[in-house]
């Protein structure tokens, strides 16, 4: 499936049930990358605006560049009250933004969909010599608990192309294309979500690889997921743990 279309049917669940990003990212960028209030941000593959909003709340001017129409419109509705938000129909490889128009290029949970070499070329065009590219990734900690192990096993069984998508996780080789000879720096922060049954179901259905309603195993999948929830829930909640990784460097270096 075209990566630009994968999430068209999951937008509502994506908005409600995907994890956000910790504010510690802002502190890291201020301390390590010189992030100031005047900095202009391009959030590439901005989706429904979860990472975008982190910067908007700190009064940064943010361009949310998103190729998927449904995701982009959802962000426009959610962020309509922010005067410092500009929604852009563009891709990682062709953002349509002006040359050297931003101080930071960021991407949250999206880099694995980019054509890395073309994205690097676009970053070099958008950023000044001292500009930074920041890749953010929420990685589930699948071994953290028995619930997390069971959820991972569930995804392995009840999904369309989860194994293929899972192989696209960020790794050093993929990042090296973007940063070339620039050192790749890394920081990690704890992150989590608490879910009741409806929340856990929505989290699963927010994934592009989740079985759709017309799939023959859809009802079986939800029954199995509910069994997992009932087995591991405490006080009617389960905890989904993440490690939020932040990779950063200066592509011009």
N, C-alpha and C positions, 0 to 999 in steps of 0.2 A: 504493500500500500504506500502511496505517496506520503512521505513524512508530513507534508504541509496539510494533509487532510485527515491524519490519523485521529485527531482528537475532536473532530466536528460533532460526533455523537455523544461525547462524554463531558461536554463543557459544564453543565450544571453540577455534576458530581465533582468535577475538577475544582470548581470554585469552592465548594463546601468542604471537601474532604482531603485535598492535598495539603501536605505540610507547608508551613511558611518558613521563614529564614530568621535566625537569631540576630539580634541587634549587635552582637559581638562582631559581626562582619564590618559594621561601620567603624567600630573602634580600631579594628585591625587596619582598615584602609586609611584611617586618619594617622595612625602611628607609623605604619610601614610605607604608605604610598602618598602621604601628604594630602589626603582628601580634605578639602575645605568646602564651606557652604556654597561658595560660588562655582564649584565644579559642575560641569555638564556631563550627564551620564547617558549613554546609549545602552538600553537593555535589549539585547538581541535574542529573538525567540521568546518574547516577553509574556506570551500566553495570556492568562487572565489577570496578570499584573501583580502576582504575589511578591516577587523580588522588586519590581518597580516601586511598589508602595513603600517599601523600606526606605528608599531614597527620597521619595516624595514627602514623607513625614519629616524629613530633615531639611526640607525647603530646596532641595536640588532640582534643577531643571532636568527632566528625564524624557528622552525619546523612547517610547515603547515600540520596538520594531517587531512586527508579527505577521507572518504570511497567511495564517489561517483566519478566514473571515469571521467565523463564529467566535473563536477565542478573542480576536481583536475587538469585536463588538462587545463582548462580555466585559473586557477591561475598560472600554470606554464608558460603559454604564456604571461600573463599580467605582471608577476614579473620576467621575464627572465633576466632582466638587474641587478637584485640584487644578488650579490655574497653571501650575508648573508642569503639567503633563501634556505631552504631544503624542498622539497615536499615529503610527506610520505603517502603511502597507508596504512591507519590504521583506527581504530575506537576509540571512546571514551573509550570503555571497553578494547581494545587491541591496543594500539598505536604502538607497536613494538619498541618504544624508549628504551634506556638503563636505568637501575636503577639510580636514583638520577642524571639524565642527564640535568635537567632544573631547573631554579630558580623560574619560574612562569608558571602556567598552566592557560590559558585564554580560554574563549569560548564566541563567539559573536553570539547571536540569534540562538543558537544551543542546549542549555542545555535541553530544553524540549523534545529533541529526545533521550537523553541519558538514559541508565539504571542506575539510580542514585547510587545504592549501588556498582555496578561494577565499575562505574566511580570513586567513592571515593577510592576504592581499588587501582585503577590505579594511581590516584593522589598521594597516599601515597607511591607508588613505585617510581614514577618519581621525587618527590620533596624531598629535604633535610628537616630536622626537621623544619627549619625556613622558608620554602617555602610557597608561597601564591597561592591560587586558586581564580581566578577573573572571575565572570560571568557578561557579558554585554548584555543588552537587550534594543532595540529600541521599545518603546511602543507608538503606535499612541494615540494622545490625542483626543479621539473621540467626546468629548463634547466641544472642543475648539472653534468651529465655526459652522455655519449652513452647510458649505460645508463638514466638517468632520462628522457631524451627518448624512448627506445624504449619504456619502461614506460608512459609517458603515452599514446603512440600506441596501444599495446596496449589500454589501458583504453578509449580512444575507440572501438575496434572490438569488443572482447569484453566487453560489459557490457549490463545491461538498461536502466537509466536514469541512467547515469553523467553524461551531459551535463546533465541536469536537476539532479542532486545537486550537480554542480560549480558550477552557477550560484548555489547557495545558500550559498557560502562567505561568511564574515564580511566585511562592508564597513561603511563609515562610516555609511551610511544606516540599515542594520539596527541598528547599535549605538546610534544616536541615539534610537531609540524607547525603549530601556532607560534611558539616562542623561539624556534630556531636556535640561535646561539645564546639567547638570553637565559640566565639561570631561572629555573622554575621553583618558585617558593611555595610552601604549603603550610596551611594551618587548619586545625579541625576543632569543631565545637559540638557539644552534646545537644541533641534536639529530640523532641518526642511529641506524640499525639496520644490523647486519651479517647477511646471510642466506646460507645454503647453499641448494641447490635446494629442499629440502623447506620451508625457511623462507620462501622467496619464494613458493612455491605457497600456503602457508598464509596469507601476508600478503594475497595476492589473494583467496583464498576467505573471508577474514574480512570482506570488504566486502559491504554489503547489496546492491550492484548487481552482484556477481560472478555469472557464469552458474552455474546449479544443475546437478546431475548429470543431470537428465532433459532438459536443453536440448540441442537438436540440434547445437549448436556447442561443447559442453562439452569434448570430447576434443580438437578442433582448437585450442581456446583454450589448453589445457594444453600441447599440443605446441609452439605458438608461443611461449608463455612460457618453456618449457625451452630453445628455440632462443636466445631473448634472453639467458637466463642463461648458456648455454654460450659465447655470443659475447663477453660482457662480464665474466665472472667472472675474478677474479685470486685465485690460491691457493684456488680453489673457493668464493669468496665475492663477493657484490656489496654495495655500500654504498648504502642508501637514505637520502638526506639530507632533513632537515626544517628549517624555521625555526619555532620555537615562539614564537608571538605571545601576549602577555598584554595584554589591554585592561582598564582598571580605572577606576572612578569611584565617586562617592557619589550614588546615585539620589535621596536626599532633598535634595541641594544645590540 
